[in-house]
Structures are given as structure tokens and as C-alpha cells.
Amino acid sequence: MASNEQWRLLEQLVEDVNQQTEQLKRMQESMRELSATARSRDGMVSVTVGPRGEVRAIEFDPRVYRKLSPSELSDSIVEQIRHATRQVSGELKELMGPFVPDLPFEDLFGDETSFESFLPQPGTPRPEAPQSGTPGTQRPGTP
């Protein structure tokens, strides 16, 4: 039979796990709400991205079409996406800091590696699970 000391230890462990679970839930909620906005120096282009770098909004100054050529506009959009993604990545690292050890991504994976490269990328289709009863999706050995 377990001693009182063992029960107290077990109760403390359960309490610690419950606290960590609550902290993780709060972190996940905060992650879902993360976003970052980058604005070009000239104020013509503004881009907002979510926590995975997905573009949530692109806004243009009404004069953008008179001020920028199509290639300049395109370059500015891409640049602001890059800036906003870096910003949200930094916020994500900060938010996850207490749960993830400091990893030297650049040392381990090269100079071009960033934290966001380990996250699911927007627009990457997920493979769909086969529907039961769909031809060709039965497991071997089943009728």
C-alpha cells in the first residue's frame, strides 16, 4: 500500500500536469489570435498575416496604382509578407518560449532556416482520408 508521502507526491504531480495543461490551452488560444501587419515605407502597401504566415489582408493606398508600376507593387507585397511573417514568427517564438527549449535553428539547420519553416505552410493541401465504401479504399483482407 502506498504511503501518505507517495500520495502527496502523486497529487502534486497531477496538479502540476493540470497547471501545464491549462497553460498550454491558453498558449494555443493566444497562438490562434496572433497576427502581424507590415506596412511599406511609402505607406502604399499593408499586409497582415496570421500565426502560420497565411495572408489575412492586403491593403493598398488608393494612389498605389499611380505611384507604383506593377512589378514595384508586386515586390512591395512580397516584401511586406516577408516582414509580417518574420514579425509573427518572433511573437510565436516568444509565446512558446516557456514550453520549447531555446533551439539554435540557424546553427542546426543553416542560415536560411527560421522557426516558421517548421510550421504547416498555408495553401499546402492535406491528403484527404478515404471515405469508407469508396472503391479502392478498403483495407486488404476486408470484403
CORJOGI-V324292 format. One record per residue. RES is the residue in one letter. PSI is psi in degrees with one decimal (NA if undefined). OMEGA is omega as a letter, one per 40 degrees, with the letter a starting at -180 (* if undefined). D_FIRST is the distance of its C-alpha to the first C-alpha in whole Angstrom. Layout:
RES,PSI,OMEGA,D_FIRST
RES,PSI,OMEGA,D_FIRST
This chain:
M,143.9,a,0
A,143.0,i,4
S,167.0,i,7
N,-37.5,i,10
E,-42.9,i,12
Q,-39.3,i,10
W,-42.0,i,10
R,-41.3,i,14
L,-44.3,i,14
L,-43.2,i,14
E,-39.2,i,16
Q,-41.4,i,18
L,-43.6,i,19
V,-42.6,i,19
E,-42.4,i,22
D,-43.9,i,23
V,-42.5,i,24
N,-41.5,i,25
Q,-43.7,i,28
Q,-37.7,i,29
T,-42.9,i,29
E,-41.3,i,31
Q,-41.8,i,33
L,-39.7,i,34
K,-44.3,i,35
R,-39.2,i,38
M,-43.8,i,39
Q,-42.0,i,40
E,-43.8,i,42
S,-38.0,i,43
M,-42.9,a,44
R,-30.1,a,46
E,-8.2,a,48
L,141.6,i,49
S,160.5,i,53
A,144.3,i,56
T,133.2,i,59
A,137.8,i,62
R,136.5,i,66
S,157.1,a,68
R,-36.7,a,70
D,-4.0,i,73
G,8.4,a,71
M,-29.2,a,72
V,134.9,i,69
S,132.3,a,66
V,134.5,i,63
T,131.9,i,59
V,157.0,i,56
G,-172.8,a,53
P,-22.0,i,49
R,9.6,i,50
G,5.4,i,54
E,136.8,a,55
V,123.8,i,58
R,-28.5,a,58
A,144.0,i,62
I,125.7,a,65
E,143.1,a,67
F,144.1,i,71
D,141.0,a,73
P,-23.6,a,76
R,-0.7,a,79
V,-36.8,a,77
Y,-22.5,i,79
R,-25.5,a,82
K,-34.2,a,80
L,142.6,i,78
S,164.2,i,79
P,-40.8,a,77
S,-35.8,i,76
E,-39.8,i,75
L,-46.9,i,73
S,-47.0,i,71
D,-40.5,a,71
S,-41.5,i,70
I,-48.7,a,67
V,-41.8,a,65
E,-41.5,a,65
Q,-34.3,i,64
I,-44.2,i,61
R,-46.6,i,60
H,-46.4,a,60
A,-37.4,i,58
T,-41.5,i,56
R,-41.3,a,55
Q,-48.5,a,55
V,-32.1,i,52
S,-42.0,i,50
G,-41.5,i,50
E,-38.2,i,49
L,-42.6,i,46
K,-43.7,a,45
E,-42.8,a,45
L,-39.1,a,43
M,-8.4,a,40
G,-47.7,a,40
P,-18.3,a,37
F,-14.7,a,35
V,132.3,i,37
P,156.3,i,38
D,113.2,i,42
L,128.7,i,43
P,77.8,a,47
F,-45.7,a,48
E,-40.2,i,52
D,-39.2,a,51
L,-39.1,a,48
F,0.5,i,51
G,161.4,a,54
D,-29.2,a,56
E,-1.0,a,57
T,139.4,i,53
S,166.3,a,51
F,-40.6,a,48
E,-19.0,i,50
S,-14.0,i,50
F,-3.9,i,47
L,155.7,i,47
P,137.9,a,48
Q,139.9,i,52
P,145.0,i,54
G,-1.8,i,56
T,115.2,a,54
P,140.8,i,54
R,141.9,i,50
P,136.3,a,50
E,142.4,i,50
A,137.3,i,48
P,141.1,i,50
Q,139.1,i,50
S,142.1,a,49
G,-7.8,i,52
T,130.9,a,54
P,137.2,i,56
G,3.3,a,55
T,5.9,i,51
Q,148.7,i,50
R,149.5,i,47
P,139.1,i,48
G,2.5,i,48
T,148.7,a,48
P,NA,*,51
